[in-house]
């Protein structure tokens, strides 16, 4: 689901006229707005405010949340600036030709983000949310990476990213099966 928080959403969640959410309030909002559904993906645009972290006006953000094991997990959302740094100057998504390089891109993004690298411990798992374009369709994908003490890698985590397909404005799990041909084929 791609959703932009409205003034009415802020008022209903905050109980006042503050048009911004703290980290705790955004989870409260997600729980009230989107019924729990395993592997539900929500790409959310809202104004983030945290005392001592942002200005009193807050900061507009786009963040991805994944509902897993009974709770919302905040994924690492690839930004437009990061797509540009990867050579995606106008499309802001990755495609099949980029797949061999995704782990390298994401490792660089995570290591260069002080909020992530400053807290990373060996064995930590980070879910990276990115837009993927294939067969004339845009997908939102989640790729889990694990921190090995130095780098973020897909070793020891599922090699296949979770894939979602946008259908009628809603992200749904993509049932497409990908198969790599071998010599015998």
N, C-alpha and C positions, 0 to 999 in steps of 0.2 A: 504494500500500500504506500503510495506517495501522498503525503498530506502536509498541508500548511495550517498551522494552528491559527484559529480565528480569535477575535476579541471576545466572542461569546465563550469559547473554550477556556481562555485565560480566566474570565470572570467565574465560570462554573467551577474550575479547579481551585483557583486562589481564594474565591469568596470575596474578592474585592476588585479594584480597578487596575491592579498591577498587571501589565501586559508583558510578562516575562516569567520564565520557569527556572527554578534551581534544579540541580541534578535529582533531588528527591521528588520535586513536584512533577518533573517530566515523567518519571516512572508512575506516579499517581495518575497522571493524565492518561498514559498508555493503558493502564489497567482499567480505567473507566471508559475510555473511548473504543478500545479494540479488545473484544472478548478474548481470553486466553486460548490460543490455538498453537499447538506445537509446530515449530519452524515458521511461525508467522513472521514476516519481514515488514518493517515499517521504516520508510525513509521520511524523516520528519524535519520540517522547516519551522523554526521558532526562535524566540529571543531568549538567550541564556543569560542568567544572572546568578552570580555567586559572590557573596560578600567577601571582599579582600582579593578577589580574583578578577572580576570585571568591573567596569565603571558602573555607576548607579543606573545608567541607561541600559545596561546589558549589551550583549553582542548577538547579532543575527547569526544563526548557525544552521547547517544541514547535517543531521546525524542519522545513523542507521541503528535500528534496534532489532534484535532477533529474539523471539520468545523460545526459550529452550529449557527443558527440565524444570518447568514451573516458575520461571522468572524471566524478566526482560534482561538481555545482555546487550550492552552497548558495543557495537562493532566499530572498528576503525574505518571511517568513511573517506575514501580517496577524494581529494579536493580538485577543483579545476586547475589550480596552480600545479598540483602534482601530475595531472594529465599532461599539462604543457611541458613540464620538466622531462616527461617521458616521450616527448615529440608529438603528442596529440594536441596540436595547436588549436584546432577548431572543433573537433568531434567529441572530445571529453568522454571517450570510452576506449576500451581495448577490443581487439578482434582476434581471430584465430592465429594470425601471424605473430601476435604478441605473446601467445601462451608460453613459449619457451623462456621468455624474459620476465614473466610476472613475478616469480619468486624474488628475482634480483631487484625489480622495481619496488616491490612491497618491503623487502628488507631495508632498502635505502630509505624509503619513506618513514618506516618505523624507527630506524636508528637515528634519523635526523629530526625526529619529533621529540623534543625534550620532555614533554608530558608522558611519553611512552618509555623512552630510553632511560629516563631518570628513575623509573620504578621497576624496570624489567628484572625479573629473577629467572634463573635457569628453570625451565619447565613451564613457564607461563605460556598460556595460549592466547593469541589475539586473532579475532575474526576480522578479516579485511573485506569491506564491502566495496564493490566496484561495478561499473556499468560495462556490459559486454555486448557487442553488436555481431550478430551472425544471421545469415539467411533473411536479410531485410527486417530483422526484429531486434529490439533492444531488450536485454535481460539485465536483471540485477543479480549479481553473484556474491557469494560469501566464500572466502577462502581462509581456512584455519591455518595459522602458522604457529610454531612453537619456538620459544627462545632457548637456544642451546648454550647460552652463557656469553656468546659473541655475536651470533647472527640469528635472524628470524628465518626459519626453514620449514618446509613441509614434511621433513622426515619425522617419523613417529606420529604423524596425524594423517587423517584420510587424504589420499592423493587427489581425489576428485572433489572439486569445489561444489558446494550446494548451488544450484542454479534455479532462478526464478524467471518466469515469463510474464510480461505485462499483458493482461487480458481484460478488456473493458475497464481500464484504469486501475486495476488491482493486480498486485504481484502475486502469482500463484506458483507452486513448485513446478518445475519443468521436468517432464517425464522423458525428455529426449535421451536416447542412449547413444553414447559416443563409442566408437570402436576403431582401434588402430589396426589397419591391415598388416598382416605379417607375410613373409615370403610365400608361405603355403597358399595364401588366399589368391 
